[in-house]
């Protein structure tokens, strides 16, 4: 029969392990790569929102013709909500299509969500507001064209939640600086 010996390390007040050597303070290559992947996804999604805002504002010709630009008197909500809405919420979207308040809320939402994601600030608020906007956009056309229920709006909404949960604004963003602002410290939901 083999005998087993155990080594017991006794930790005393004089035992010190440098902070850099503790496992919780050492970032692995995988963790670092993950931070940068999520930062890249945050920036890409931010640009998606900001581009939609800019195209609808100026009519850059990608999705919105110059003659239909918001600055030229066009409505960012009228066309799609009037002619594209289908499904159980069609009547609701037809009613708000082209309403000034709907145009302003939609455009402010696109701009604020896009800028916040690009800067990496207000990730919690951005995830909630962006999630609501994306789910509403999903409900405009039900069922979605290519699937019984799933489309990119729901995937983006899930991604927004994930970005907020992992603190994606702290890498390649101003998340850490934002978190130190007195108002953000006072109201943690602004993180």
C-alpha positions in Angstrom: 0.0 0.0 0.0 1.4 3.4 -1.0 1.4 6.1 1.5 0.3 9.5 0.5 1.8 12.6 1.8 0.3 16.0 1.7 2.0 19.2 1.8 0.3 21.9 3.8 1.2 25.5 3.2 0.8 27.6 6.1 -0.2 31.2 5.3 0.8 33.7 7.9 0.5 37.5 8.1 4.1 37.7 6.8 3.3 35.6 3.7 2.9 37.9 0.7 2.0 37.1 -2.9 2.5 40.0 -5.3 -0.8 41.1 -6.7 0.3 40.4 -10.3 0.8 36.8 -9.4 -2.7 36.1 -8.1 -4.9 34.3 -10.6 -7.7 36.8 -10.4 -5.4 39.7 -11.4 -3.7 38.0 -14.3 -5.5 38.3 -17.6 -5.2 35.3 -19.8 -4.7 35.7 -23.6 -8.3 34.3 -24.1 -9.7 36.9 -21.7 -7.9 39.7 -23.4 -9.0 38.5 -26.8 -12.6 38.2 -25.6 -12.5 41.8 -24.3 -11.4 43.0 -27.7 -13.9 40.8 -29.6 -16.8 42.3 -27.6 -15.3 45.8 -28.0 -15.2 45.3 -31.7 -18.8 44.0 -31.8 -19.9 47.0 -29.7 -18.2 49.4 -32.2 -19.7 47.6 -35.2 -23.2 47.7 -33.7 -22.7 51.4 -32.8 -21.8 52.2 -36.3 -24.9 50.2 -37.5 -27.1 52.5 -35.5 -25.2 55.7 -36.3 -25.2 54.9 -40.0 -29.0 54.4 -40.0 -29.3 57.8 -38.4 -27.0 59.5 -40.8 -28.5 57.9 -43.9 -32.1 58.9 -42.8 -30.9 62.4 -41.8 -29.0 63.3 -44.9 -30.3 60.8 -47.5 -26.9 59.4 -48.3 -28.4 57.1 -51.0 -27.8 53.8 -49.3 -31.2 53.2 -47.8 -32.6 56.7 -48.1 -32.6 58.9 -51.2 -31.5 62.5 -50.8 -35.0 63.7 -51.7 -36.5 61.7 -48.8 -33.9 62.8 -46.2 -35.1 64.2 -42.9 -33.3 67.5 -43.5 -35.2 67.8 -46.8 -38.6 67.4 -45.2 -38.8 63.6 -45.5 -40.0 61.4 -42.7 -37.7 58.6 -41.4 -40.8 56.5 -40.3 -43.4 57.2 -42.9 -42.3 55.0 -45.8 -41.5 51.8 -44.1 -44.2 51.9 -41.5 -46.8 52.8 -44.1 -45.8 50.3 -46.8 -43.6 47.7 -45.0 -45.6 47.0 -41.8 -47.3 43.6 -41.8 -48.7 41.3 -39.1 -50.5 41.8 -35.8 -49.2 45.3 -35.2 -49.7 46.6 -38.7 -52.5 49.0 -37.7 -50.5 50.5 -34.8 -47.5 51.2 -37.1 -49.7 52.6 -39.8 -51.2 55.1 -37.3 -47.8 56.4 -36.1 -46.2 56.4 -39.5 -44.9 59.9 -40.3 -45.9 61.4 -36.9 -43.4 64.1 -35.9 -43.1 62.6 -32.4 -42.3 59.2 -33.8 -39.7 60.6 -36.3 -38.0 62.5 -33.4 -38.0 59.6 -31.0 -36.8 57.2 -33.7 -34.0 59.5 -34.9 -32.9 60.5 -31.4 -32.9 56.8 -30.4 -30.7 55.8 -33.4 -28.2 58.7 -32.8 -28.0 58.3 -29.0 -27.6 54.5 -29.1 -25.0 54.7 -31.9 -22.9 57.3 -30.2 -23.1 55.6 -26.8 -22.0 52.3 -28.3 -19.2 53.9 -30.2 -17.9 55.7 -27.1 -18.6 52.8 -24.8 -20.6 54.8 -22.3 -24.0 54.3 -20.7 -24.0 50.6 -21.7 -26.8 49.6 -19.3 -29.2 52.3 -20.5 -28.1 51.8 -24.1 -28.8 48.0 -23.8 -32.3 48.7 -22.5 -33.2 51.5 -24.9 -31.6 49.7 -27.9 -33.3 46.5 -26.9 -36.7 48.2 -26.8 -36.1 49.9 -30.2 -34.9 46.7 -31.8 -37.8 44.6 -30.5 -40.2 47.3 -31.8 -38.5 47.2 -35.2 -38.9 43.4 -35.1 -42.6 43.7 -34.5 -43.1 45.8 -37.6 -43.0 42.8 -39.9 -44.3 39.6 -38.3 -43.5 36.9 -39.1 -40.1 37.9 -40.3 -39.4 37.3 -44.0 -36.7 34.5 -43.6 -37.8 32.7 -40.4 -40.8 31.9 -38.4 -39.8 34.3 -35.6 -36.1 35.0 -35.5 -34.3 37.9 -37.3 -31.4 40.2 -36.8 -33.3 42.6 -34.6 -33.7 40.0 -31.9 -30.0 38.9 -32.3 -28.8 42.5 -31.9 -31.1 43.0 -28.9 -29.4 39.9 -27.3 -26.0 41.2 -28.2 -26.7 44.6 -26.6 -27.6 42.8 -23.3 -24.4 40.8 -23.5 -22.3 43.9 -24.2 -23.7 45.6 -21.1 -23.2 42.5 -19.0 -19.5 42.1 -19.9 -18.7 45.8 -19.6 -17.7 46.0 -23.3 -17.4 49.8 -23.0 -14.3 49.5 -20.9 -12.1 48.2 -23.8 -11.5 50.6 -26.7 -14.1 52.9 -25.1 -14.7 55.4 -22.3 -16.5 53.1 -20.0 -14.1 53.3 -17.1 -13.9 57.1 -17.3 -17.7 57.3 -17.6 -18.1 55.1 -14.5 -16.1 57.6 -12.5 -18.4 60.6 -13.2 -20.2 61.7 -10.0 -23.6 61.3 -11.5 -22.9 57.8 -12.8 -21.5 56.8 -9.3 -24.7 58.2 -7.8 -27.0 56.4 -10.3 -25.4 53.1 -11.1 -28.0 52.4 -13.8 -26.3 55.0 -15.9 -23.2 52.8 -16.3 
